[in-house]
Amino acid sequence: MAKIAVITGGTAGIGLACAEAFLADGDTVVISGRSAERGSKALAGLDAGARARYIPCDVTDPAQVRELIEETVTEYRRIDVLVNNAGGVIDQGRPLSELDEDNLDRAFTLNVNSAFWACRAALRHMLPRGYGRIINMASIAGKIGIPGLIGYSTTKHALIGFTKTLAKETTTRGVTVNAVCPGITDTELVEREAKAPIEAAGFDFGQLAARLTGDLGRIIDPAEVAAIVRTLASPQCAAISGTTINIDGGYTQF
């Protein structure tokens, strides 16, 4: 049966690649983001008619996150898959001693709280049905430290902990929860929000990227991440829950 999938931050990069992967399987996707212009552009590129919809959502607002899920269920009668892809870098390359007092709060709101709110809203529909697939977009920064990204790395570590704990609550009830940890991926967000902060912190982005791609020797393509997300979202993956999957050319092996 075709799935109904909601993807936050789905108008570009990894999120959009995930939408393309689900559509290729015959699924219906709801992509969200803050920009209606980017949403319209993404829908035009997907060219999937009624099987793709854009719903505006700022994931730092719990009311908007809740409305994203409720509007999806109202239209499609269910939600089968939730991909918490929205996130970003707040640090701007500054060391801890120079960060604003609310820096970590803003990073947690964007990278952790947003997933908490989306999962809570989705589970209210998934658990009564006894079925669901949740995939949280973490990062290898959630397993190691990366200079200049202290807030990002801290919150991605937290997202992994959240994933593992939530899986303990839901797997026996038919809902799996997993995290995907990409290495440096060829997206606009990496260029805009990771490269500049890392270089501002005095580190060479190119050298760091080369190390963080392990034996692969190149940065990751968003489609490679989407392929893993699509697999975790399948009905056949009921036995995979509470895990993290690294996509980084073998650099991170834990």
C-alpha positions as CSV (number, residue, x, y, z in Angstrom):
1,M,0.0,0.0,0.0
2,A,1.2,3.5,-0.9
3,K,2.4,5.5,2.1
4,I,1.6,9.0,3.3
5,A,4.9,10.7,4.3
6,V,5.5,14.1,5.9
7,I,8.9,15.6,5.4
8,T,9.9,18.7,7.4
9,G,12.4,20.9,5.6
10,G,11.3,19.2,2.5
11,T,11.7,21.9,-0.1
12,A,15.4,21.5,-0.8
13,G,18.5,19.3,-0.2
14,I,18.1,16.0,1.7
15,G,14.4,16.7,2.4
16,L,13.6,17.2,-1.3
17,A,15.6,14.1,-2.2
18,C,13.6,12.1,0.3
19,A,10.4,13.4,-1.3
20,E,11.6,12.2,-4.7
21,A,12.5,8.8,-3.3
22,F,9.0,8.3,-1.8
23,L,7.3,9.5,-5.0
24,A,9.3,7.0,-7.0
25,D,7.8,4.3,-4.8
26,G,4.3,5.5,-5.6
27,D,3.8,7.2,-2.2
28,T,2.2,10.6,-1.4
29,V,4.4,13.2,0.2
30,V,3.7,16.4,2.2
31,I,6.7,18.7,2.2
32,S,7.0,21.6,4.6
33,G,9.2,24.7,4.9
34,R,9.0,28.3,5.8
35,S,9.1,29.8,2.2
36,A,6.1,29.5,0.0
37,E,8.2,30.4,-3.0
38,R,10.6,27.5,-2.3
39,G,7.6,25.3,-1.7
40,S,6.1,26.1,-5.1
41,K,9.4,25.6,-6.8
42,A,9.9,22.2,-5.1
43,L,6.4,21.1,-6.1
44,A,7.0,22.2,-9.7
45,G,10.2,20.2,-9.8
46,L,8.5,17.1,-8.3
47,D,5.7,17.3,-10.9
48,A,3.7,14.7,-9.0
49,G,0.2,16.3,-9.1
50,A,-2.0,15.3,-6.2
51,R,0.6,13.0,-4.8
52,A,2.7,16.0,-3.6
53,R,1.6,18.9,-1.4
54,Y,3.4,21.8,0.3
55,I,2.3,23.0,3.7
56,P,4.1,26.0,5.2
57,C,5.5,25.3,8.6
58,D,8.1,27.0,10.8
59,V,9.2,24.1,12.9
60,T,10.3,26.4,15.8
61,D,6.6,27.1,16.4
62,P,4.9,24.1,18.1
63,A,1.5,25.3,16.9
64,Q,2.6,25.2,13.3
65,V,4.1,21.8,13.7
66,R,0.9,20.5,15.2
67,E,-1.1,22.0,12.4
68,L,1.2,20.4,9.8
69,I,0.4,16.9,11.1
70,E,-3.3,17.6,11.6
71,E,-3.8,19.1,8.2
72,T,-2.1,16.1,6.7
73,V,-4.3,13.6,8.5
74,T,-7.4,15.7,7.7
75,E,-6.7,15.5,4.0
76,Y,-5.2,11.9,3.7
77,R,-6.8,10.3,6.7
78,R,-3.5,9.0,8.1
79,I,0.2,9.6,8.4
80,D,2.5,6.6,7.8
81,V,5.9,8.2,7.8
82,L,7.4,11.2,9.5
83,V,10.8,12.5,8.4
84,N,12.1,15.2,10.8
85,N,14.6,16.7,8.4
86,A,14.4,20.4,9.3
87,G,17.3,21.8,11.2
88,G,20.3,24.1,10.9
89,V,23.4,25.8,12.4
90,I,23.0,28.6,14.9
91,D,26.6,28.9,16.0
92,Q,28.1,31.0,13.2
93,G,31.6,29.7,13.9
94,R,32.0,31.3,17.3
95,P,33.6,29.4,20.2
96,L,31.5,28.8,23.4
97,S,33.0,31.8,25.1
98,E,31.6,34.1,22.5
99,L,28.2,32.7,22.0
100,D,25.0,34.5,23.0
101,E,23.3,33.3,26.1
102,D,20.3,32.1,24.1
103,N,22.4,30.3,21.4
104,L,21.9,26.8,22.8
105,D,18.2,27.4,23.4
106,R,17.7,28.4,19.8
107,A,19.7,25.5,18.6
108,F,17.7,23.1,20.7
109,T,14.4,24.6,19.5
110,L,15.4,24.2,15.9
111,N,17.1,20.8,16.0
112,V,15.5,18.9,18.9
113,N,12.3,20.5,20.1
114,S,10.9,20.6,16.5
115,A,11.3,16.8,16.3
116,F,9.8,16.4,19.7
117,W,6.7,18.4,18.7
118,A,6.3,16.6,15.4
119,C,6.8,13.1,16.9
120,R,4.2,13.9,19.6
121,A,1.7,15.1,17.1
122,A,2.3,12.2,14.7
123,L,2.2,9.5,17.4
124,R,-1.3,10.5,18.4
125,H,-2.3,9.1,15.0
126,M,0.2,6.4,14.5
127,L,-0.1,4.6,17.8
128,P,-3.9,4.0,17.7
129,R,-3.3,2.4,14.3
130,G,-0.4,0.3,15.5
131,Y,1.8,1.5,12.6
132,G,4.3,4.2,11.8
133,R,7.8,5.0,10.7
134,I,9.7,8.0,12.1
135,I,13.1,9.0,10.8
136,N,15.1,11.8,12.5
137,M,17.8,13.5,10.5
138,A,20.8,13.6,12.8
139,S,24.4,14.0,11.7
140,I,27.8,12.6,12.3
141,A,28.1,15.8,14.3
142,G,25.8,14.0,16.7
143,K,28.5,11.4,17.3
144,I,31.7,13.5,17.2
145,G,32.7,17.0,17.9
146,I,33.1,19.5,15.0
147,P,34.9,22.8,15.7
148,G,32.8,25.9,15.2
149,L,29.6,23.9,15.5
150,I,29.2,23.4,19.3
151,G,25.5,24.1,19.4
152,Y,24.8,22.1,16.3
153,S,26.8,19.1,17.5
154,T,25.3,19.2,21.0
155,T,21.8,19.2,19.7
156,K,22.4,16.5,17.2
157,H,23.8,14.3,20.0
158,A,20.6,15.1,21.9
159,L,18.5,14.2,18.9
160,I,20.1,10.7,18.8
161,G,19.4,10.3,22.5
162,F,15.8,11.3,21.9
163,T,15.5,8.8,19.0
164,K,16.8,5.9,21.1
165,T,14.5,6.7,24.0
166,L,11.4,7.2,21.9
167,A,12.0,3.9,20.1
168,K,11.9,2.2,23.5
169,E,8.4,3.7,24.0
170,T,6.9,2.9,20.6
171,T,8.5,-0.1,18.9
172,T,6.4,-2.7,20.7
173,R,3.3,-0.7,19.5
174,G,4.2,-0.9,15.8
175,V,6.0,2.5,15.4
176,T,9.8,2.4,14.7
177,V,12.0,5.4,15.3
178,N,15.5,5.7,13.8
179,A,18.1,8.3,13.1
180,V,20.2,8.9,10.0
181,C,23.6,10.5,10.4
182,P,24.9,11.9,7.1
183,G,28.4,13.2,6.8
184,I,29.1,16.4,4.8
185,T,26.4,16.4,2.1
186,D,26.1,18.4,-1.1
187,T,23.4,20.8,0.0
188,E,22.8,24.5,0.1
189,L,22.6,24.3,3.9
190,V,26.1,22.9,4.3
191,E,27.5,25.6,2.0
192,R,25.6,28.4,3.8
193,E,25.5,27.2,7.4
194,A,28.4,24.9,8.0
195,K,31.2,25.9,5.7
196,A,31.2,29.6,6.8
197,P,31.1,28.9,10.6
198,I,33.8,26.2,10.4
199,E,36.1,28.6,8.5
200,A,35.2,31.5,10.8
201,A,36.4,29.3,13.6
202,G,39.8,29.1,11.9
203,F,39.6,25.7,10.3
204,D,40.0,24.6,6.7
205,F,36.6,23.4,5.5
206,G,38.1,21.4,2.6
207,Q,40.5,19.5,4.8
208,L,37.8,18.8,7.4
209,A,35.4,17.6,4.7
210,A,38.0,15.3,3.3
211,R,38.5,13.7,6.7
212,L,34.8,13.4,7.4
213,T,34.1,11.5,4.2
214,G,36.3,8.6,5.2
215,D,37.4,6.2,2.5
216,L,34.8,7.5,0.1
217,G,36.9,10.5,-0.8
218,R,34.0,12.8,-1.8
219,I,31.0,14.5,-0.1
220,I,27.7,12.7,0.1
221,D,24.9,13.1,-2.5
222,P,21.5,13.8,-1.0
223,A,20.0,10.9,-2.9
224,E,22.3,8.5,-1.0
225,V,20.8,9.7,2.3
226,A,17.2,9.5,0.8
227,A,17.8,5.9,-0.1
228,I,18.4,5.0,3.5
229,V,15.4,7.0,4.7
230,R,13.2,5.2,2.1
231,T,14.4,1.8,3.4
232,L,13.8,2.7,7.0
233,A,10.3,3.9,6.1
234,S,9.3,0.6,4.5
235,P,6.9,-1.9,6.2
236,Q,9.7,-4.5,6.0
237,C,11.8,-2.6,8.5
238,A,9.7,-3.4,11.6
239,A,12.7,-4.9,13.3
240,I,14.9,-1.9,12.9
241,S,14.3,0.7,15.6
242,G,16.3,2.8,18.0
243,T,19.4,2.7,15.7
244,T,21.5,5.3,13.9
245,I,22.8,4.8,10.4
246,N,26.0,6.6,9.4
247,I,26.3,7.8,5.8
248,D,29.9,9.1,5.7
249,G,32.1,6.7,3.8
250,G,33.1,4.8,6.8
251,Y,34.5,7.7,8.8
252,T,32.3,7.1,11.8
253,Q,32.0,3.4,12.7
254,F,29.9,3.5,15.9
